[in-house]
């Protein structure tokens, strides 16, 4: 199957015109949209199809109150106002799913003998899946506001106690209010960030 370039409008939606949102309209995000979002992001590549990311979509007042004590002061107001806050987490025991996800070899055994390798693999690939979530959200017409200003230990205790899940970052989802945008910040030029060898 030949891969072709997506059109300019799609690139602008995903990258060039996309912004990190800090304010939100009252327009809700439906469960159907969240399911559609996951059905897209889950198809992004991960090592050995490991798919270690786990997502908690916090949508209710009760859920936001549970999350509130873990938020930094700078992220509090915008997170409580967002229709959805996704807790992007990863499962340190993701390898238990490998017999289903990667059935053609015993990939589970690659990770059961090294907790450090399992942790590194889960974190790296779970982070990739968090990025896929952001791009998939933009692709279906949602805005995103990712953040790392929160107390991971408090989130893990509140949402993942007794599990092998660990929080990575938070991402607000919804329909952004342009009035809350900051000016577009610069990025490093190719010459400072890249090498061709």
C-alpha positions in Angstrom: 0.0 0.0 0.0 1.4 3.3 -1.1 1.6 6.1 1.5 0.5 9.5 0.3 0.8 12.9 1.8 -2.2 14.3 3.6 -3.5 17.6 2.4 -2.3 21.0 3.7 -5.5 21.6 5.7 -5.0 18.4 7.7 -1.3 19.4 8.4 -2.5 22.8 9.6 -5.2 21.2 11.8 -2.8 18.8 13.4 0.3 20.9 13.7 0.7 24.3 12.1 -2.4 26.1 13.4 -3.1 23.9 16.4 -2.6 25.5 19.8 -2.4 24.5 23.4 -5.7 25.7 24.9 -6.2 27.2 28.3 -9.8 28.2 28.2 -12.9 26.3 27.2 -16.4 26.8 25.8 -19.4 25.1 27.4 -19.8 22.8 24.5 -19.6 19.2 25.9 -17.6 16.3 24.7 -19.7 13.1 24.3 -18.9 9.6 25.2 -19.2 8.7 21.5 -16.5 11.3 20.7 -14.2 9.8 23.4 -14.7 6.3 22.1 -14.0 7.5 18.5 -10.9 9.3 19.8 -9.6 6.1 21.4 -10.4 4.0 18.3 -8.1 6.3 16.3 -5.3 6.7 18.8 -5.0 3.0 19.6 -3.8 2.3 16.0 -0.6 4.3 16.5 2.6 2.2 16.6 4.2 1.0 19.8 7.0 -1.4 20.5 5.8 -5.0 19.9 2.3 -3.5 19.7 2.6 -3.2 23.5 0.0 -0.5 23.9 0.8 0.3 27.5 -1.2 3.5 27.8 -4.2 3.6 30.0 -6.6 6.6 29.9 -9.0 7.9 32.5 -11.4 10.5 31.0 -12.4 12.7 33.9 -15.8 14.3 33.0 -17.9 14.6 36.1 -17.9 17.1 38.9 -17.0 14.2 41.3 -14.1 13.1 39.1 -12.8 16.7 39.0 -13.0 17.0 42.7 -11.0 13.8 43.1 -8.4 15.2 40.7 -8.3 18.7 42.2 -5.9 18.2 45.1 -3.2 17.0 42.7 -3.3 20.0 40.4 -0.8 22.9 40.6 -2.3 26.3 41.1 -1.5 27.4 37.5 -3.5 24.4 36.1 -6.4 24.4 38.6 -8.9 26.7 37.0 -8.5 25.6 33.4 -8.7 21.9 34.3 -11.8 22.3 36.4 -13.4 24.2 33.5 -12.4 21.8 30.8 -15.2 19.4 29.7 -12.7 16.4 29.9 -9.4 15.9 31.5 -7.6 12.8 30.3 -5.2 11.2 32.7 -2.7 9.7 30.4 -1.1 6.8 32.3 0.8 3.6 31.5 0.6 0.1 32.8 3.9 -1.2 34.2 2.6 -4.8 33.7 1.6 -4.1 30.0 3.4 -7.3 29.0 0.5 -9.4 30.4 -1.4 -8.3 27.4 1.3 -9.3 24.9 0.0 -12.9 24.3 -3.0 -11.2 22.7 -1.4 -8.1 21.2 1.8 -9.7 19.9 0.8 -13.4 19.6 3.4 -14.7 17.1 6.2 -15.0 19.7 6.7 -15.0 23.4 7.2 -11.3 23.8 5.9 -11.4 27.4 9.2 -13.1 28.5 11.2 -10.1 27.2 9.9 -8.0 30.1 9.1 -10.3 33.0 12.8 -10.7 33.9 13.6 -6.9 34.1 11.3 -4.5 35.9 13.6 -1.6 34.7 13.1 -2.6 31.0 9.3 -3.0 31.5 9.1 0.4 33.2 11.2 2.1 30.4 9.2 0.5 27.7 5.8 1.3 29.3 6.8 4.9 29.9 8.2 5.5 26.4 5.4 3.8 24.5 2.7 5.2 26.8 4.0 8.7 26.1 3.8 8.0 22.4 0.2 7.0 22.8 -0.5 10.2 24.8 0.8 12.1 21.8 -1.4 10.1 19.5 -4.3 11.1 21.7 -3.6 14.7 21.2 -3.3 14.4 17.4 -6.4 12.2 17.2 -8.3 14.7 19.3 -7.4 17.5 16.9 -8.3 15.3 13.9 -11.8 14.8 15.2 -12.4 18.5 15.9 -11.4 18.8 19.6 -8.8 21.1 21.1 -6.2 20.0 23.6 -4.2 21.4 26.5 -1.6 19.0 27.8 0.2 19.6 31.1 2.6 18.1 33.5 2.0 20.5 36.4 0.4 18.0 38.9 1.3 15.7 41.7 1.7 12.3 40.2 1.7 10.5 43.5 -1.6 12.1 44.4 -3.2 11.1 41.1 -1.9 7.6 41.4 -3.3 7.3 44.9 -6.7 8.7 43.9 -7.2 6.9 40.6 -4.8 3.9 40.4 -4.3 2.6 44.0 -3.8 -1.1 44.0 -3.0 -1.3 40.3 0.1 -1.4 38.1 -0.9 1.9 36.4 1.2 5.1 36.8 0.2 8.6 35.7 2.3 10.3 33.0 0.6 13.6 32.1 -2.8 15.3 31.9 -4.5 16.6 28.9 -7.6 18.8 28.9 -10.0 18.1 26.0 -12.9 20.1 24.6 -13.7 23.1 22.4 -11.2 25.8 23.2 -12.0 29.4 23.7 -9.6 31.5 21.5 -9.7 34.3 24.1 -7.6 32.1 26.4 -4.7 31.5 23.9 -1.3 32.9 24.6 0.9 34.1 21.7 2.5 31.5 19.5 5.9 30.7 20.9 9.0 30.1 18.7 10.5 26.7 17.9 14.1 25.7 17.3 15.3 25.9 13.7 16.4 22.8 11.9 20.1 23.8 12.3 19.8 23.8 16.1 17.7 20.7 16.6 18.8 18.4 13.8 21.8 16.7 12.2 22.1 14.8 9.0 25.0 12.3 9.2 
